[in-house]
């Protein structure tokens, strides 16, 4: 896998990762739902050394949930979007939607499935429209 680039919504923050992904998953825990405002976080997880900031690293703001062992989120201080290192510093978590190009991969599993929102409808169960 070649390097993949991504950025925040306003473009102030940009990053690159070297693959391969360690994991690519949809997390349905209540914390990920609150942090993303969605049914789940679609996360690419790589070793910390695979993440390289191209610009705007000082614009990234981080929030570590005080009562959680390891939950955190990070975001551009201007527009509110992308990646962060875990508290241990061993891995980087990047929301899949932050990449600027096709990933050539798909999530491999759903995690925290028992915690999913009661209104979540899975995959092809909904009609699609363009």
PEPE-V240456 format. One record per residue. RES is the residue in one small letter. SS is DSSP state (h for helix, s for strand, l for the rest). PSI is psi in degrees with one decimal (NA if undefined). NEAR is the number of other C-alpha atoms within 8 Angstrom. Layout:
# PEPE-V240456
RES	SS	PSI	NEAR
RES	SS	PSI	NEAR
This chain:
# PEPE-V240456
x	l	134.7	5
x	l	175.3	5
x	l	139.8	8
x	s	136.3	12
x	s	152.3	11
x	s	172.9	11
x	s	168.3	13
x	l	176.0	14
x	l	-41.5	7
x	l	-10.9	7
x	l	-1.7	7
x	l	-35.2	11
x	l	131.8	15
x	s	148.6	14
x	s	169.6	12
x	s	144.2	13
x	s	148.2	11
x	l	125.5	10
x	l	-178.2	10
x	l	166.0	6
x	l	142.1	8
x	l	-43.1	8
x	s	154.3	9
x	s	111.9	13
x	s	164.4	12
x	s	117.2	12
x	s	124.2	13
x	l	10.2	16
x	l	156.9	12
x	h	-30.8	9
x	h	-43.5	7
x	h	-37.0	11
x	h	-43.6	13
x	h	-41.9	8
x	h	-31.8	7
x	h	-18.7	8
x	l	22.2	6
x	l	-178.0	7
x	l	-26.3	9
x	l	161.5	12
x	s	129.8	12
x	s	104.8	12
x	s	134.3	14
x	s	129.1	13
x	s	127.9	12
x	s	165.9	15
x	s	146.3	10
x	h	-39.1	10
x	h	-13.7	6
x	h	-15.0	11
x	s	127.7	12
x	s	127.8	8
x	s	130.4	10
x	s	-32.1	9
x	s	156.4	8
x	l	12.2	10
x	h	-35.9	9
x	h	-13.1	5
x	h	-9.4	10
x	s	128.6	11
x	s	143.2	9
x	s	141.3	9
x	s	116.8	7
x	s	119.4	8
x	l	114.8	8
x	l	-36.6	5
x	l	8.8	4
x	l	145.5	6
x	l	-39.1	5
x	l	8.6	8
x	l	132.3	10
x	s	163.2	10
x	s	156.0	10
x	s	154.7	12
x	s	156.7	13
x	s	131.6	14
x	l	-16.2	8
x	l	-50.9	7
x	l	-12.3	9
x	l	10.7	9
x	l	171.4	10
x	l	-144.2	12
x	l	168.0	11
x	s	157.7	11
x	s	149.6	11
x	l	163.6	12
x	l	-35.8	8
x	l	-19.9	6
x	l	5.3	8
x	l	-24.6	9
x	s	158.5	12
x	s	139.7	15
x	s	124.5	12
x	s	125.9	11
x	s	129.0	12
x	h	-31.4	8
x	h	-9.2	5
x	h	-10.9	11
x	s	147.0	12
x	l	1.2	8
x	l	164.8	7
x	l	143.5	5
x	l	-21.5	7
x	l	21.7	4
x	l	168.2	4
x	l	158.4	6
x	l	141.2	10
x	l	-17.8	7
x	s	164.6	7
x	s	135.3	10
x	s	158.6	9
x	l	35.7	9
x	h	-37.8	9
x	h	-19.5	4
x	h	1.2	8
x	l	154.5	12
x	l	142.6	8
x	l	-16.8	4
x	l	-2.2	4
x	l	130.9	7
x	l	124.6	6
x	l	130.3	6
x	h	-122.2	5
x	h	9.5	5
x	h	-10.4	6
x	l	147.0	7
x	l	157.3	5
x	l	156.7	4
x	l	154.0	3
x	l	NA	2
